[in-house]
Amino acid sequence: MIETEARDGAGGVHAAGALHVEAEPVGRSGLLARLGIPFNVALVLPAQLTIMVVVVVPTLIVLWLAVTDWQPTQDLAWWQAQFIWFWNFNDLWYDQRFINALIRTVFVVGVCIGVELSLALALALLFVEEWWWKRLAVSVIILPMMVVPVDAANAFFMLFNDRGPINHMITVLIGRPFTFSWLSDPTWAMLPIMLCEIWQWTPLMFLMVLTGMMALPQNQVRAAVALGASPVRIFRRIVLPLLMPVIGIAVLIRSIETFKIFDPVYILTRGQPGGATETISMYMYNGAFVYFRMGYIAAAALIVLVLVLSICIALSKPLKRHT
């Protein structure tokens, strides 16, 4: 075929060459072609393999440790630990401290996310309209999000100290000396921790809700205004339903992050007094790095992983109805 076209002259030769180029596999080297790997897959393959190693290898190690009684203080390598089947999970089922830490963490997540979402919606409604110092105000509001979590916790530690500004302001308001150990009281010690979390991460929730609110179609809102609907009714019947996918994503992200709360707890109370502020992250830190019960805490980590995945699946189901 190529020889016949070559006799026809230079034009025939060029045509044959063009057909030959088109017949080559596009974007494949010789090795990739022999392995059957597309070129676009080969570009991201190193990153995928790296992520797989980073995720899969530690997960397999945790799975192994969860069914052993290994501790760093033992004169054994972790892969030589004694296999004890599922006794760690059985002990955790009856560990009241572990159960209390889980319940306490769920309580913190519920309170913090509820307050953050309420404040975010209120601020988003305020900032959805244009006014002359809006950009400056938004910049000021998101500043707490830029603060290092340890520094934010240190600031609240000083605020709620026995001789801190909070007690001083209460003294000024009531007109008599007021001294209260916020961080040493089992009933109130969790309040500064939650306030620190809310103060620092409400700006993130605010940005997500504001972005979603500004992207909403305005045709339905204008029609409702023309028909005489009140602002409250417009928000309840039009804005809020359209905003639910954004709110769902914001709640999902913040729930996962709040469930891992550690910095404020460690800086303010270290889980004290008497374990009254011990969240699940603080519980696992104490178990692993204070008592060195690595196998036991690995089992606890797997239980927490399953619980968090269940919460994520439950929160993501409503989002499917809006897709």
N, C-alpha and C positions, 0 to 999 in steps of 0.2 A: 504493500500500500504506500509506504513512504517512498520506496524507489520509484514507483509509477508517478507519484506527484513530483518527484525531483526532476524527472525528464521534462516536465511541463515548463520548467524555468524557475527563476528566483522566487516568483510569487507562490508557486506550488510548494517549494521548500519551506517557505515561511509559514504557510498554512499547516504543513505537517508538523513543524516545530511547535506551533501553537496548540495543536491537538495533543502533542506529547506532554506539554507542560500542564494542561488541564487534567491529564490522566494521573498525575502524581498526587499522592495523599497530601492534602493541604495541612500545614502546621504540624508535621510529624518528623522527628528525626528517625534515623535507622533503628536505634535501640528502642525508642518508644513505639515504633511501628511493630517491631517484633514482639514486644510485651503487650501490645494491644491497648496502650494507655493514650487517650486523647491528649493533645497538647494543652488544652485549657485545664484539664484535670492535673496534668503534671506541674502546672504553674503554682497551684495551691497545695499540692501534695506534701511538701515539706512542712508547711504550717499545720496541716491537718494531722500529720504524724506527730509533730511536737505537742499539739494540744492533746492528742490521744494518750501520749506517754505521760504528760503532766496530770491528766485526769484519771486514767485507768490504773496506772501503777500505784498511786497513793490509795485509791479505792480498794484495790486488791490487798494492800497491806493492812488497811483498816478492817477489812473483812476477816483476815487471818487473825489479827490481834483481838477482835471481838469474841473469838471462840477460844482464847487462851487466857492464862492468868499472868501474862508477862508484865514485869516491872523493871525499870532501868536499874534499880538497885540490885537486881539479881545478877549473878555471875554467869549470865547466859545471853547469847545474841537473840534478837527478837524472833528469828526464824527457828530457833531451837526451843521456844517456849512450849510448855505443856498444853496439850489440847484438852479442853474441858467441856467440849460441846457447847450447849446453850445455857450454862449455869449463870453466866453474867446477865443474860436477859431475864432469867428467873429472879435473880437478886434485885435487879432494877425494878421489877414489878412490885416488890415489897419494900422498896427504898422510899420512905416517906419524904426524905429530903429531896430526892430527884423529882418526885411527883409535885411537891410544893413549888420547886423551881420552875417546872413546866407551867403550872397554873399561874404562877406569878408573872411569868413572861407573857403568856397569852393575855393576861389582864393589862399589862403595860402596853402591849401592841394595840389592844382595843381602845384604851383611853387615848394614847398618843395619836393614833390614826384618826380617831373621831374628832379630836380637837384640831389637828392639823388640817383635816379636810374642811371643817367648818370655817376656820380662819382663811383658808385658801379660797373658798367660794366667796366669802365676804370681800376679801381684798380684790379678787378678780372682777367682781361686779363693780367695784370702785374704780378700777384701773382700765376697764374695757373701753371707756370713753376717753377721748383726747382732751387733755388740758395742758397748760403751758409748762408746768414743772413735773410732768409725768415721768419723763426719762430719769430725772434726778431722784425722784421718790422710789422708782423701781430699783435703781442702783443701791439705794440705802437699804431697802427691804431685803435684798438678796445677800447683803454683806455677811450675816451670820453663817450662811452656807459656805463661805470661803474660809472660815476659821477652822483651824486644826481641832478635831474633836477633843484631844487632851487639853488644849488651851481653853476650850469652852467649858469643859468639866472643872478645870482649875478656877475659872471665873465664878462659876456657881458655887464651888466650895467656899470661896471667900465671901460670896454674897450671903450664904446661909450659915456662916460661922457663928459661934455664940456671940461674938462681938462684932459681927458683920453689919453691913448696911440694912439688911432686912429687919433685924431686931431694932436697929436704931430708928428706922422709919416708923415701925409700930410704936416705939416709945414716944416719938413726936406726935403721932396721931392720937394716942390714948392719954397723953399727958402724964404718964408715970413710967418708971423704969420697967422695961420688959426684957427678960432674958429667957430664951428657950433654945434647947439643944436640938435643932431640927434633924441633924444627921445622926443623933444618938437615940432618938425616940423611935420605937418599933412601928408606931402608927403613922408617923409623919415622915420618916426617912425616905420613903419612896417618892414623895412629892418633889423635892429638888431634882431628883434623877429624871423624872418625867418632864419637868419644866425645862431642863437643859436640852433634852431630846426634842421637845416641841419647838423651843426657841431656835434651835440650829437648823431643823429640817422642814419647818413650815415654808420657808422660801422656795424649796424645791417643789413642793406640792403646789404652791402658788403659781410658779412659772408654768408647770404642766397644765393646770386648769386654765390659766389666762391664755396660753397658746391655743388650747382647744376652743375656748370661748370666742377668741378673735377670728377663728377659722370657720365659725358657724355661718350657714347661709342666712342672709338677712331678709329674704322675701317673706317668710312666714311671720317674722317679727313685725315687719312693716304692715302686713295684712292684719295682724291682730291689733296693732295700734290704731289702724284705720277703723276697725270695727269697735273700738272703744274698750278693749280689754285692759285691765289694770296691770301695773308692772309685776305685782306678785303673781297674778294668774299667768302672765306671759312666761315668767320664770319657771313656774311649776309645770305648765302644760307644753311649753315649746323648748325653752333653753335647756332645762334639766334633762329631759329625755334625749335630746340630741347630744348632750354632753356626757352621757353615761359611759360610752366606750373610753373616753379620755379619763374619766374618774375611775373607772375600773382598772385601767393600766396604772394610774398613779397610786391607787390603793394597793395594788399587787406589789409594785416595786417597793413602796415604803413599808409594807407589812413584812416583806422578806428582810429588809435592812433593819427594821426595828426588832425583829425576832432575834437578831444577832447582837443586840445592844450589849456593849462591854465597857467602853471607855468611861462613861459617866458613873457606872456602878463601881468600877475599880478605883477611880480617883476619889469619889465622894465617900463611899462607905465600905468598899471591898466586901460587899455582901452582908455586912453587919447592920444593926446589932442583932445578934443571935440568929443570923440567916434571914432576917426579915426583908432584906433587899437583894437576896441572892437570885439572880436570873439564871437561865440555863447555861449561858456562856460562862458566867462566873462559877457556876457549879462544875462545869467541865474543866475550867482552868484550875480550880482548887484540886480536883480529883487527879488531874494529870501532872501538874507541876508543883503541888504541895504535898500530896499523898502518894504520887508516882504510881497510880493504879491505871496504867496505860490500857490494858486489856478491858478493864471495866468501863473506862471512859470511851473506848472505841465502840463498845456495844451501845452506850448511851448516845454517841454521835449518830449511829445508824438509826436509832429510834427517832431522833430529832430530824434526821434527813427524811425519813418516811413521813413524819408529821408535817414538815414544811412542804413537801411535794403534794401531800393531800390538800393542804390549804391552798396551794397555788392552783391545783386543778379545780377546786371548788370555786375560787375567785375568778378563774378564767372562763368557766362555763357560761356565765351571762354575756361575756363578750362575743361568743359565737352567734348569739341572736342578732347582733348588730353588724355582722360581717356579711 
